[in-house]
């Protein structure tokens, strides 16, 4: 079962920041938080991941709370092309453990960007 | 990163037949994965394809139904055997380069009549 909880849907106005929350209260110390998105009829697209510190790349920012029990993905200036299902996934950082690298997808958040 | 392609992109098959899906990566990767996405649902991992050893299947998936090959570090196939309409799904492969990130292919949309 997925170890994360996300709202099933969210709306955001074009040009605004989209803030997508994720709860992962049972996360352990050696588990990453990953974010992917899936635009309709396409394969999932990697967005960002983090362990403890906040992370930023050209697509988004990831804010992880100090206790690591929740995180927020921020799309700073949402466009219509950001409409997609966003998945928050917790995954072990220990590559040596059998099955550690597999991703367990929950239902995600369906983000709709409105003009 | 890794660029992943899949063939075919879509197919319509008759009940009882088999279909082999190919997954090609543009660089050598350590691990490859096969997922299924049923209509309106999230992704479910079928198996992990290991180069030089047998695939590791998740609960509910068996080798006789979903045989997998991994002949080298850039290529894998998934066969959906003895298909029924319940096998209609999108099948996706992904690959990990040994770093911490998996990249996904575009998927194969399968319809079984």
HADDOCK unambig.tbl for C-alpha pairs under 7 A between the chains (distance, minus, plus):
assign (segid A and resid 42 and name CA) (segid B and resid 106 and name CA) 5.36 0.50 0.50
assign (segid A and resid 42 and name CA) (segid B and resid 107 and name CA) 6.82 0.50 0.50
assign (segid A and resid 43 and name CA) (segid B and resid 92 and name CA) 6.98 0.50 0.50
assign (segid A and resid 43 and name CA) (segid B and resid 104 and name CA) 5.72 0.50 0.50
assign (segid A and resid 43 and name CA) (segid B and resid 105 and name CA) 5.66 0.50 0.50
assign (segid A and resid 43 and name CA) (segid B and resid 106 and name CA) 4.43 0.50 0.50
assign (segid A and resid 43 and name CA) (segid B and resid 107 and name CA) 5.80 0.50 0.50
assign (segid A and resid 44 and name CA) (segid B and resid 104 and name CA) 5.97 0.50 0.50
assign (segid A and resid 45 and name CA) (segid B and resid 104 and name CA) 6.85 0.50 0.50
assign (segid A and resid 46 and name CA) (segid B and resid 103 and name CA) 6.64 0.50 0.50
assign (segid A and resid 105 and name CA) (segid B and resid 42 and name CA) 6.44 0.50 0.50
assign (segid A and resid 105 and name CA) (segid B and resid 43 and name CA) 5.86 0.50 0.50
assign (segid A and resid 105 and name CA) (segid B and resid 44 and name CA) 6.92 0.50 0.50
assign (segid A and resid 106 and name CA) (segid B and resid 42 and name CA) 6.47 0.50 0.50
assign (segid A and resid 107 and name CA) (segid B and resid 42 and name CA) 5.56 0.50 0.50
